[in-house]
Amino acid sequence: MRRFLVTALAVVTALAPAAPAMAANDPVLGRTTATLGSSGNGPELGLDSYRVSLPDDGSPRTFTVSRSKLPNLRVAVVTDEREGDALFATATHTVKVDIDPTSAPDNSCDSQTSTLNTDQPLGLMLTMAGSATAPKDDRDGFAYGECLTTPSWKVTITHKGVGSGTTPAEIDLFSEPRAAGNTGPKVTEAQRSAISAPKGKDNGTVTGGTAFLDATTLTPGSYTLSQKIGTVQTFRVRLTWGQRLAVTAQAPPPGSNIGRPIDIAAELFLRSPQRVDITSSGSDTYATTSLSANNTESKTFGSFTAPVEYTNRANTEFKGDVTGNALQYTSEAGWYYVLVSLMPQSKDDKITGVPDLPMTLNVAVTGTPHAGPDYVTTTGAKVAQPAAGQMSLGQGTDTGPKIPWIRLLLSVIAIALAAAAFWWARRRTA
């Protein structure tokens, strides 16, 4: 049984790695199991994705990352919070991530905490932190003192769950690139208006994944799927520069005459390659809807993005239907994530014996692809840009649908938030 919850906290700046243009937002080929330290600085880890186990009793676990030529460090920690077969938490769960300079261990580069409170749905909890090595960029972050010059960082993860066991977790370490010179066009208000995905080519039946890392790849067209109540299914769609995405769901399919004995909250979320929530709604397009008990009416819900442009990073206009973080983080070519959630309206509703709900899912990708911006190294030298429609793996390019492992990227929020917490779905495996 698996559930999902996300609690995202603000982080800091990002500059440019000495790597090909899209490297920060594309697959990591390795899937490494790491043993973290229980005291001291712990082992040294490189930029990659790692599987680890974290104690539930609040005992800290540590590791270090060498600064080397990195312009910044980004740390994302994903834990799978569980309490046996329960759907909702009976106690508070927390994950804290601290980044400290090893050259001045009493200083802090960043500290972020995610919290899952009692009665919230159990599942994945995402905690993100970072440290820059330059004072500022167009994400309006900050960095100071030893964090700018330290030869390495010490990362401490403290997890508090229920009981004295362990919780499986994923750690993703990366940097975010920076562009210079011509960074591409600025999107218009019309390009930020709501769009929906019409019925398209029949792509057959599809089953989604359970998280970002096993999300099922979708292409433009229409799909049919069946989903358990109290679960989330995850998908991904590849976008390059100049393209925008629309995804529209119908539950149950029109004319199916299917109802369910409990009230259901149906939601469709979009996430950027950085894992930032970029869900948008328009006057006729809503990301959430409610399915009333014993009602067979088909409901339509969905979301959409602006075109992918690097210039969106610094766009603060609140015009059109895509604004704020939803606009500013549609700024990298890469995988964009679709999460379809069906949840009981009340935690008191019993889902045992409730049949799965059939749905249709329409996917549309519009816009004209174009080459991306010029990326630069830490010294300002240009880095080769992969061809439009391709992705960088750090060495060369690859068209990528066959790669199953995606790096969990840092949600670099433009305004430092005290806490931006929300939950979105849970996954139950039969």
Steps between C-alpha positions, in 0.01 A plus 500: 500500500643835404378855561608840380552835664720790403621772733723744314712762673680799355860486394765728359698588187637328193774584252662295222676164502783418262285242324288479185196719489219280625699276731336630815151399391549163334537134598758367739607162370615356832284370781742475789438369850692707755568454871507835676704590805351485849762743633765736368492618140403165349594370152566727203230480231509637146220646289264208450187335640527271801280251681538512879323402821433760768428419868150582622622607845656833399862381494693715249673363191781687325706520181725754328517640146821647358457847356758436228387725211133491591327839489241380750367198682142384495370224728159334468390236750189289439366275774215252481308567821293203617314368802417144408184491289367836619396761246540799731769589754436436868806702608728772365776402255792735424805513274770763557787567257798710614783615272808632681845605374765254617743792526277663764273230646331738742357696205196401295457529124139382510259311724158379389234291672196323357215393725216252460240568767250270665199418279683594180532227235811287525742465209797667339646802674740725311758720675739724307795718596792665324817707520632737234858609440418848366290772666201522268336403176160555341335254742551773763667265740788568732835365614757635739820445697657156512225355282654686205850363551482173695687207337210268584158488660375278781140390458303373800161331463283451808183293462230447761227250425299255707670217687863392506539360150633660182344681205617460139619825345653644187770768494565699183802729468539744211570855379285731286642658180505864407475663157662812357456717193184431298279304740205473260162668454270627771160331502196713426181529702322298232755222543414493870127455441313181587497216248351152518591173334238371255441134426786382281651188351406190698815399686331211678495412870765630735597443863686776680789478740500556874743795523725723289764235451279238339260737323355357178597685180212651301493640147230720341167324459235334716530222755264294712589406855344353811588626847439394858340751732759632743788481252711711268632405158805680364595572141758708315502690171814626327500873413771697325550874454193677360252222580209504742297219652129444560357192673126444544332211684139381502375285786307287442505501117194668343206264458646229722219525760739420785465629856676434830355468854717776653586861415829521310742790453658475155811709432761539227832661592790606277861509618802655331833318452606676821194337669339840559120501495403672172130411503281772346126542455300721265142622476390174336787273599529388862763272651263363764144374505267303726316180412189466712400166646267289284518758219595382150574846356834521317726778630782667305812633671852584388782750478748661259833681481648804332763439229833380636737799491805587709374860523206375709741478796488876554146567373292652780199607292165395643311504171333204338424168665859382558675724754731486800696179556293324234656739247845549651573127522386413149857593417685178416473253215440161657239269646180660625295292741127428513344371821142373500352464848173340616442547872212450741351836591509397866753296698202327657387355166586133455651407164499123553289344227461824302562410133772665295396805298558503122624823343617645172817710481565736209851639442589788267841657431489824301749762386801500269820349644811713479861492620558584863710780649877509530608348829825597666755351737608653829756706306244626247608272216221368279396137528372306199121491478337167405285509189134598540300200620801326651628488854843509653617209711813682606700355210328539164128475434224244494134507399425336830159328529674171579670643811297399807685696769438874538699728724276667758572869451493779750202729517683834514223735617552864395381646829639333810196343662478406863310188399289403202333178604236303326402143438384360173431127492558149627582180324364163605645194334272206487 
